[in-house]
Every structure is written in structure tokens, then in C-alpha cells.
């Protein structure tokens, strides 16, 4: 198992450098809103090691158990925060139909939260305690990136959340089969992806100047999210160790680099789908 302090430095460094090849900065934000791009984790090889085990077998390793509790706690608070944010974004919706669509998405996010909360309880973890380490970072991110209008809210959910979802899919490929199934289930698209693309592209078609403003907004989101994600990873021993291969097999430093390359490619496609320059 790698040393925890070395793991912290390595992960933070990779987070800092992950998207620089495309001119952007990597983010690992603990939320969910995947798009219709091919999941990056689908490119991983057949399951081996922990990924081939079920929870009952894998959880015998106390370090792995701690890492999974951290992961589920981060995801759970992300889902709860997503529910709250979508409810707030609905207030900015220009039409009643848009408001109703966001309300439906918010309901789906809360259901995802309930699944994660129940799973944490089932594995003997207290859900609130598992989520608590991630509250400050997530709340800080949302405070710093409160959208000023409807379109900024859509871009924030679609671009930022989708990168986080790509990351979680990559991690899920190395988890035990039971945890992996749950993580992938709560990353299911709530409909926000196609909805955001339709609305943002229509706005840009109506006024091309909107595109430049939203592209700058997307870059700001990444920078803010990076600073928060670095804090989270550096503070959580089990989680950072898992990312560099100390717990979940197959996540050595070279693979983390390839992972960010896949996430970068998906991000570039996502920006293009919105009609924005990456």
C-alpha cells in the first residue's frame, strides 16, 4: 500500500494538471449529471482484484471499507446539494414548463440521495457523519459559483457535474461489484444533459454573444471546483490512497494520467455540444 502522504501529493498534483492539455483545469466535484457521451470507464479492461469481488469479500479490508464510506458520503452530499440547487435554479426558469422540468430532475436527485443514504446505513456507517467531511468544500464551491441567470445555472450543472460524473465512473470501474452497481445507478442521467444542450444552443443561436460569456463562465467553474476538490482529497487519507492504487487495484499514477486524458476528451465533446469553445 502506498504511503498516505505521498498519495495526497500525487492526487493533488494530478488534479492540478489533469486538463491542462486542453487549456482547462481538472475538477473533481462531488456531484452528478452525466451527458450522453460514452462513459470513460467503459474503456477499462475486464474486472480483476477488488473489482471482481462483492462487498462482503472486499470490505474485509478496513482501508477499502473506509475509502468506500468516504466515496459514498461524498456522492450522497453531492446528490443532496444537487437537489437543493435544482430547486433554486427552478426559480430562474423563464417558463412554467422549464420550471416543471427542473422540479422533476430535482426529485430524481433526491431519490439518488436516498439510495446512497440507505446504503451507508446498510454497511454500518452513519450517513450524516459520512457526508459531513464534504459539506464545507461543496457549500464553498456553490457559494463561489452562484449563477446570475438561467443559462449560467444550466452550464454549471451540465459542464461541471458531468466532469465529476466521468470521474466517478472511472473510480467505479475499480470498486467491488455491489458498490459499483450503486454508484453507476446514481450517476444515471436525470435528463439535465439534453435539456441543457437544447436551451443553451437556442440562446446562442438567438444571440451569439451569449456563447463567449458562457464559455468564460465554464472556465471559472473549473478553477473554483479544482481548489475545493484539492482540499477534499488532501484531507481524506483513505480516498486519496484509493485514487493512486493503494486500495482499489489498477489506479496507479500512469493510469490516473490516462484517466484524465479520457475525461478531458469527454469535456471537449461536451463543450462542443453546447456550442462553446473549450
N, C-alpha and C positions, 0 to 999 in steps of 0.2 A: 504494500500500500504506500502511496506517495505521501510525503510529509505535508501536513495541512497548510503550513505557511507557504511552502513552495507552490502548492495548489492555488492558494489565494492570488499570489503574484501572477502566476501563469494565466489564470482565468481572466483577471482584470486586464492584463496586457492584451489578451486576445479579444476581449470585449472592446478595448480601445481601438484595436487595429482592424477589426473584423470586416468593416465595409469600406475601408479607405480605398480599395482598388476601384470602386465605382464613384468615388468622390463623396461618399456619405459616411456616416459613423454608425457602428453597430449598436443595436439596442436589444436588451432582453427585458421586456416589460411584462409583468406578470398579469397578462390578460389574454383574451381570446376573441378573435374574429377572423377566421381564415377566409381566403378567397377561393376562386375556382382553379387556381394554379395547381399543378401536380405536386403533392406533398413531397418535400425534400427527403423525408425519411423513407419514402418508397424505394429509394435507390440503395438502401443498405442491404447487405448480404443476409443469408438465412440466419435465424436466431441461434446463438451459441451461448454458453455460460449462463449468467443470470437471466438473460433474455429468453432462454429455453426453459426456465423454471417457473413454477407457480409461486404465489405469495407465501404459502405455507413453508415452502422449502427455502426461498430466497431470504425471507425475513428472519431466519435463524442467525444471520449476520447482523449484529446490532448496529453496525455502521451503515449498512444498507437500509435497515429499518428507519434510522434517523434521517437519512437522506430522502427517503420516500415521504416521510411525515413532513419534512421541510417543503418538498415539491408540492404535495397536496395542499399544504397550508397556503403556499404562495398562490396556487391556482384558485383555491377557494376564495381567498380575499379578492383576487382579481375578478372572479365572477360576480362577487357581491358588489364590488366597485363598478363593474360594467353595468349591472342592473341599475344602480343609482345614477350613473352617468347618462344612460339612455333615457331614463325618466326625465332627467334635466334637459337633455337635448330635445325631447319632445316639445318642450315649451317654446323652442325656437322654430319649430316646424311651420312652414308657410301655409300649409293646407291641413284640413281635418284628416284627409286620407294619409298624409305623411305622419301626422301625429299618431294615428291608429297603428300604422306600420311599425313605428318605433316602440309603441307600447307592447306590441306582440313580441318584438325582439327582446325587450326588457324582461318579459315573462319567461322567455326561453333561457335567458342568462340566469335568472333566479332558480330555475329548475336545475341547471348545471351546478349552481352553488349547493343546492340541497343534496345532490348526488355526492359531491365531494365531502360535505359536512358529515353525511351519513357514513361514508367510507372511513373517514378519520375516526369516528366513534367505533366503528366495527373493528379497527385494528388496534384499539386501545389507546388512542390519542384523544386529548381534549381539543375539540375543534377551535375554540377561541384562542387557546394557548398556541396552537399550531399556526394560526393566522397572524397572531399579534406581532411577530418579528418583521412582518412585511407591511404593516399598516403605515408606518411613518414614511417609508420610501414611496409607496403608491400614492398616499394622500399628498405628499410633497410634489410628486410629478403632476398630479391633476390640478393642484393649486397653481403651479407654474405654467400650465398649458390649458387654462380655461379658454375654450373657443369664444371668439367675439361674435360669431354668427353661425347660421345653419350649416353653411358649406365647410367652415373650419371644423365643426363638430364631426361631419361625415368623414373628412380626410383624416382626422385624428383617430377615429375608430378603424377605418379601413386600412390605412398605411401602418400606423403604429401597432395596432393589435395583431395584424396579420404577420408581421415580423416575429412577434412574440409567439404566435401560434406555430410558425415554421420552426422556431427554436424548440418548442415543447414537443413537436413531432419528432425532431431529431433525438431528443432525450428519450422519448417514449420507446424508440426502437431498441434501447438498451435496458429497459425495465423488465421486471417479471411479467408474465403473460396477463395476470389479473389486473395489475396496476396499469399496464399498457392499454388494455381494453378500456378502462375507465377514462384515462387521460385522453385517448383518441375520441371517445364518445363526447366528452365535454368540450372538445375543440370543434365539434360539428358546426358548420356554418348556420347562423341563425337567420340568414337572408340579408345581412347587412352588406355583404360584398357587392352583389348585383345591384342592390338598391343604391348604394353609394356611387358606383360607377355611372349608373343611369343619370342620377341627379347632378353629379359634378360635371360630367361631359355636356349635359344640356346647358348648364350655367356657362361653361366655357364657350360653347357654340354661340350663345346669346351675347356674350361679352368676352372676347379673347383676353382682355386684360386681367380677368379673374385668374387665368392659369398661372401667371407669374407670381401673383400674391399667394396662391395656394401651394406652389412649389416651394417658396421660401418658408411657408408655414410647416410643410412636411419636414424640411431640413431642421427647423428649430425643434420640432417634436423629437427627432432622433437625438439631438445633442442633449436635451433635457433628460430624456429617458436613459441615456447612457450614464450620466452622472449618478442617477438614482440606482440603476442596476449594479453599478460597480460597488456601491455601498452594501447592497444586499448580499452579493456573492462573497465579498470580502469578510462579511460578518458571520457567515454561516459555514462552519467547518465541514459538516457532512455534505452539504450541497456543492461546495466548491471542489471538494475531493472527488465527488462523483463525476463532475464535469471533465476532470483531467485523467480519469481512468483508475482512480483509487478504489472505487466501489463497483460501478457498472462497467463491465468489461467493454473494450472496444473504443473507449473515448480517450485515446492518447492525444498528445498535443498536435501531432500531424493530422489526426482525424478531426480535431476541433477546427483546425485551419480549413480543411476541406468542407466542413460543415458550414462555416461562414461564407465560403465561396458559393455554396448552394443557396444559402439564404440571400446573399447579395443578388444572385441571378433572379430569384423569385421576386425580390423587391423591385428590381429594374422592370420586370414584366408588369408588375402591379402598378407602378407609376405610369407606364405607357398606357395601360388600360384606362387610367383616369384621364389621359391626355396631358400628363405633366412630365416635365423633363426631370430625370433622375440626376 
